[in-house]
Structure formats: C-alpha cells, structure tokens
C-alpha cells in the first residue's frame, strides 16, 4: 500500500452543539508523535502503545492543562483512513475541543478539509469499489458547496481584504524575484529597499486580519445571550422554557439565582450561549452581591441582552435606570408574566424592541424565540470580515514565513533565494484561502511592473 | 538506407538531438536545408544568462555539446548575479557567431553514426498512427524508426520590416511552409508567435568613446567540464610547448581511428541526396569522438578549438536611447509591422521590441543599448536592446539618435519574424507526440525562445528517440532534478501563449538546482545515458566522495575552539581563507563544501518540501482513463484532463484551471484502480464506519 499523504490532519469529529464529550481525530504519519507531545499520561506515551488500545491522560498545551481525555490509538493500516489515527475524547465539550484542536495544530497537524478523512480512506484503499463511487459523488457535492461558499466569500469583505493582502505580497515578491532573474542594470536601483517596506505593510495587514479571529466567535461559538432583570421577574423560568428543560432552579423567592448559569442552545440553526444571571438589586448578602457583579460583567460581554420587566408590577426606578444603560441595538425588552394581567401596560421606554411572554406555558415564549431568531439572524453577519479557524492557521503560517524572509533578506544579499522561497510559501498559504496560484501570476506581476529585457 | 532516427532541422535543438542519438549508437540522419548553417545564431550570438546558463550546465552534465561549443568559441565571458548566492548565479558568454556555427558543423561532420543530408522535408509518412518516414520535397521517402522535428521558427515563417512582409525562416533561412501546413493537417494544433532582432551595425562606424566599456571576466568562467579540465593548461606563464602538452595528457592512450567519415558516406546516402556537404568539413583523420569524449589528447585541431578558450576576450559597450529616439519611434509607430497591424502573433514580454518598450513604459526616459561584437572576424556588431520592425528609414534615424551611434552604418536591417508553433501540450514528457508514435518535436517549434531552451529539448528528444528505438525506459527529468525538467513539464502541462523563456522563478526548488552542482545532481543519469566521457564521469564520482569526506572532516575538526564548519559558516568566509583547510583540495570540491556550509539548513528545508510534494508526484495516473465519462468532474476539468492526459496527480494539479476538488475526484479514480483486492473483513468494517469524515 502506498501512503500518498505525508502530512497529518486534524479535526473535531463530533457534531457542534452541546454534548458531554467531543472527539478530536488525527490522521497521518505524525499522529502518534503529535499525541506524544500533547498528552501526559502514566505509563508509556501513545506512540509506545499498541494499536486498538486506549489510555487515560491529560491534554496539555505547553505547561497549561487543557482537558482530561481518553486517547484511542489506531495503527496503520487498521484504522478508518489506513493511516496512523489518534482519537482524543475530551470531557470538556466543544470549547475544550477547540482548544485541543489549537494545541495539535500548533505542534504540526493541519486542519482537515471537508471530507478529507474519507478521501484518505478510499485513496489508501480502505473503502471498496462501490463505496468509492459514492464517495466521489459525496466529494463532488461537498466541493460544490465549498465552491458556493467560496463565491459568497469572494464577493464579501474578507475576500477583498485577503485579495488586497495577496496583491501586496505578490508585488513585493515580484520585485524580489525580478532582482534574482534579471541583471542589476535592467532594474531600478531602489527595487529591494521598496520590497522591505512592502513586506512590512503586508505583515501589518496580516496582523489586522488575525485580530478578527477573536471577533469571529459569533460564527464559531454562537452569540452570548444574557437574560437580565430585577429579581423575581421570571428570568430562570424563561431560561428553562427556552432550553426546554429545568436547568435553573425556579422559586417564587427573589434572589434564587445567585451565580450565572450558562448553556448552549441552537435556535433555528443559530448557535448561542444562553446565560441566566442573578437579579440585579442592592443586597447585603455577600454571595448575592457576587452574583450581581457577575451579572453585570455578563451584560457587558453580551451580544444580546434579554431584559425582563414584570408586566404585573410597576416598573421600579432601579429597573428603569438599569434599562437606560443598555444599548437598544443589543437589547430586547421582555415584558414577562403577561398572563397575570388583563391589559399589557405601556412599556417604560419606546427605544427598545418589545416582546411579551408568559413563561408559564410553552406558547408563551414563542414570541421571545421569534424575536431572538430575528435578531441573531441579523447579527450573524458580523460587523466586519472575520476569519475562520482554517484561515487563522494559514495566515499564521504565512506570517511566520514573511517574518523570516524579511530577516534573511535584510541580513545578506546571498540569502535572497531562501527569502524568496519563504515568500513563495507565504503566497501558497494565502493562495489556499483565496484559491489563487503563485506560478500563474508571478511573471505577469513582474512584467507589469518593470520594463525588463534587452 | 534505413535510419534509426531522422532529425529534421539543424538549429540548436536539431544539433543536440542528432549528436545525442548518434552518440547513443543510433544510425542517425540530420536533414537540413542548409548544412553549413548548423547551429546558426540568427539573433544575439550569446549563450547563457540567468536560468539559461543552468540549462547549459545541465546539458553539459548529461552529454550535450552546447557548453563545449560555447567555451571553445566564446569571445567574452561573464558571471551574472555574483552577489545573490549560488542558486541564481549564472554564466553568460558572447560567442563568435561564425566560429560557433563552423565548429558545430565540424563536430557533426565527424561524429560516428551521424549523416548530414541536405534537403527539404515537407511531410511525414504515418502508418498505424506511427511515423515511418520523412517525405522530401521531391517526393522521396526516407524511412526511419523515429523522427525528431526541430523546425525552429521556419514553419510558415514570415519576415516583417515596416510595411514589407516576405516569407522566411529567420537568419536568411527559407521558410518551411509545406511542413507547417502538413503538420497542421495531421491534426496538430498550431498558433502564431512573434519575435524579432535588431539591426546589425558596422563595428568601425561606432564612436566607442561615448559608450561605457564592459570587459569580460578573468579568468574566464567556462560552462563545460571538458574545458574546465583543460583550462589550467591555458593559464601557464608561457605558452605550453608540445612537450608540456604531451606530458599533461595520456597520449599513449590515444588511438587514431581510420577515416570513418568517408566509408560511412560512400554509397550509403539515398538517391538524389547530397552526401555530407559541410564546407568546413575537417581533415578526415580527426577523431572527434575521441577528442570530445576523452579529454586526453595531444593536439587541438583548429576546427574544434579555433583559439585558446577564453583567451583574448573582446569587450562589449553600453549606451542608451534618448528622448529623441523615443520621439522618432512614437511618431512612426503606425509604420512598424508590430503596431501597423501586420503582425498577429504574440511577442516576448521579457525581450520586448523597442516599440513595445516605448509604448508600455512611456515614463522611462531611456533604455539600455548594449553594443556587442558578433565575432572576431566579422565587421558586424549587435546593438542589444533595439529589436524592432520599423521601416528602414526610421530604423536609420532611430539608431542615429543614440549617443555613440550618430554615424552608425546599418549592415543588416532589424526585422520581426512571425511563425507557427505547435501547442506542446500535444506532447508527452519525452517530447513524443501523443497521437503519432515515434514522432518527436523539440525546440522553438514547441513555443520556446532561446538557443538554450531549444538545445535542452533537442537533447532530451534525441535521447528519448534513441531509447524508444532501443526499447528502453524513457528518460524524464523531474522538476526537482533539473531546469530541463521544469522546462519540459511546463511545456507539456501548461502549454504557452507567448514565447517561453526559462526563469529561475519557474523552478520550485532553486536552491537544489544550481549550476555549480549540475554534474553532481545529474551524475546518475549521465551514467545511464553513457554519452559523457567516462573520465569525466569518474572524476565527478571522485569529487563527490571527496566532498562528503571533507564535509565530515570540517564538521568534526576543531580549530581555535570551534569546528571548521562553524568558522566556514561565518558571513564572507571562504574555503580558501579557512584556517585548517586542505590546501590541495580541488577547487570544485571546495566550492561544494563552501556552499553546503552556508546553505545546508535551507537546502534541507527545500528537500523536505520536495519529499512532501513527491507524494502527489509519485501517484501515476493509469493510461486510458476516459475522463469524459467521469461525471463527478466539472466539465472544464474533464476537457482539460482529456486534452493534457497528465501522467501523475502532481502534474494534473499543475494544469491551469484544475482545482484541488478535481484532484480529489481524480484520487478516487486512481485509488480505485490501485486497489484490486479488498478482504471482505475490510469491506464490512468500512461499511459500518460509513461515510463519516
């Protein structure tokens, strides 16, 4: 059997959404070595263990412990892909799985493309003939979807930024390559000094793009939706209704919820983190004070606040003051307990979108669900371009190449070739995002910039 | 007479093809319309330059003639890119145009198994999709097992000077219109390309005081191992006596052979064909193979060594155009063939005509003009940089607006040439036609430009034609082995829509493909082909082991607290200046050790890259896949794959317009064909695993 693939891929194999465990899968020649460097366990390291066994250990990133995990060892060819495969079953759910992914990427794995494990499975002869046919169609479908997504992105802002970055880097590379491929007399003398400035500018652009990764959490982890309000306005009841189960303890006593409670929820396909908070009030109870402080922090970090006011009670001055500090753009004003009143009172402030709810029945929270869905649907489009996990990895690789290339180029003219080769790798990484290829564009770039040739 | 191989055309591709095939023992005929114009240089008589020089070194390492011919007839030698590291360093030599041509004629005329036939090939004979003969203008068929067409720019060539258009093949050679039309009718896709050349000036009509002199380099940097090996002899204080020479070489081994030129030609040529008609044919006791292939010999016939190689170099001179030059060109643009509408073919971007430079870069106030000699015994000089297709009166006015050329006498007019080239994606990596077995195409006919690019293809086509006749496996160089590999893979995979010239940036692994290590990286191939002189092969092997030994020594030997390797790594350090060096180490070995010390880390990284890519490169795509029937492929991908018929997945990925998603689908097909047996157990497990990704 020939192993075609020399690199090792990684992906979270479990579906997104709340779950007790999440599985990260590694496949490729370095799987076991990567496992060795991220898993601490008693007894022999993963690479010293037999295929078909598992071990219990801790996943670490450097010194930092990330998760407790069960690690399954599959040795080639007895694995799904017929390569060495390691599965890391984390106990911390999705967020921890993301961090495990980051960790294995940092030590040499590459994020898997859609369908890539299966592609390896059949290329390595794992899947029989009939299945191979089916998989070809599957890949076709996947790549078409990917193509559609790529087109969407191409029209989008991220793409504009990435293409601008690519162009700037390409211009610098064209200058550098021209200085290698043509005699000195044929080029303007300033070529190489310009190159360094161009590279510095491109590095800054990469930095800006990388910064958007944090802000891309809406797409990756879901929006943070915080349920807030005075004590005993029905926050926990609403939380349980939205989750469809009793998660928060509900009593008629004000101040029952003293800590923030956080749960994942997917509503109409939109992922979110739903956070129930302690009722906001001045209190002498130290524990409740802590809860109130946490609630305030949660509100500050929220992408959307569901601010509850009790429709059966007059709105307190305190409640009014809190409300007025919330931005209408990121707030839904929820009048709760409307089943207790004959006539819904006039809302205290008309700048906010208002929904009513009666959390005592399933139907009573429908309007809240609808409003949430509508709001988050709009929010799903982030305020500016953000990059995905894959983009981030590729941008970081490109950045590392550029930093080293600049250093070599400035160190010694005799190192211009290795520098140019690094920049070529940087362009290859960026090209994996934008779908552009280096070789077809380089000569065009050179000849559009210089009058070269005798 | 039955030939194994017939070469059509005696340009730089044809000469290398003919010599390679004959030297591999094939009965070879080289058919040309003008035998005395072999290896003619219709443009600048210069060989080498950045990336082109790499091709020449590789040819020399494999057994080509171009490097030796250049070294023996060069009148100025230079090294380019000296400060930018060994990977892009390049030699360039200005040759004596006439000597280059006549020396090549002498080599051809005195090569065993090679016959030169004067004639005009107009067609090829094909039976069962295989070539069987070439057809001459008079209708005669000359049979051969393989045919290599090296038609250069002659296929339907037309020469443009201003509004005037005349048929011609360039460099005063006739056009080959019938062959061009017949190839087209045999189903070859062809298109038009354009190139051009500047006027030639009389050397005595130039005011050299107004130009900047550019001398050659001493000692002259040679291309060929042969001349490098000989050169220490040239640099003795006094001219060597015969006794010196005799003691230097192993004359006792020399074994003068009987005249085989005459026995070979007598009665062995076909009817109506003139036997070898080389006007410069050399004395018949000259054993060229012995001379060329065994460096040891006692005398140097002037036909093969017209002067001491590298001796008495001639300078070039540098001038520049002026605003006035540009005004003249601008005002007469509509009278140029290029801008007047006569020319439709695509030109060369990196070797633009002066009209193109003025139009495309209007802000540049002046352009370089290099005044370069065409030879020792000619009155012509070549003003490099003012190639054009302007009418004669404008050419004269334009030339005379250049400082130093005010009184210049134009001896030959500048012209543009338009010609047919054959889309090279119709060829395999051996340069054999995909549709007609035994038919090879090489050189400028494949859409390239440059003598070096042509020679490289000619050599590879000649070698592969020979291997085919011998029933041996083909000889293909990978992209990570040689620029020749990059050149041919680019041509047959991507095709070209402008004259293709080699650049270092076309190669993925420049640090590995240096001109200094050509003989080492291609050594095993040279052994296989058996063309290179065995003495040189042994020398290369010896150098290689010396290099390894010295690497180990400097890694482990300490001097003044650090290893010699550490000391040699310091910037600006050379082996010659290294304390603790081996004084008697051959400079070739020292050079390799020095480069290794400096670049080892980068070279290792490059080798890892190569290994990574090798995965895809090594997955062969089986023959006979019906791409049109693979539904999951996009229509565009189906068409392109069907047309190019890539040989590996790596090549498929390089086809313009083929996406990684297409490759995924292709992998299924290849993987499926690759797995013939599956145990039932595996199938069962696979199905339970389902399609999860």
Interface residues (C-beta under 8 A of the other chain):
Chain A: X2 X3 X4 X5 X6 X7 X11 X13 X80 X112 X113 X114 X115 X116 X117 X118 X119 X121 X122 X123 X124 X125 X126 X127 X128 X129 X131 X132 X133 X134 X135 X136 X137 X138 X139 X140 X143 X146 X147 X177 X179 X180 X181 X182 X183 X185 X186 X412 X413 X414 X415 X416 X417 X418 X420 X421 X424 X435 X439 X440 X442 X443 X446 X447 X451 X452 X453 X454
Chain B: X50 X51 X80 X81 X83 X84 X85 X87 X88 X318 X348 X349 X350 X351 X352 X357 X360 X361 X364 X367 X368 X370 X384 X385 X503 X504 X505 X506 X508 X510 X511 X571 X598 X599 X602 X605 X606 X611 X612 X614 X615 X616 X618 X619 X632 X654 X656 X659 X660 X661 X664 X665 X667 X668 X669 X670 X671 X672 X674 X675 X678 X682 X683 X686 X687 X689 X691 X692 X693
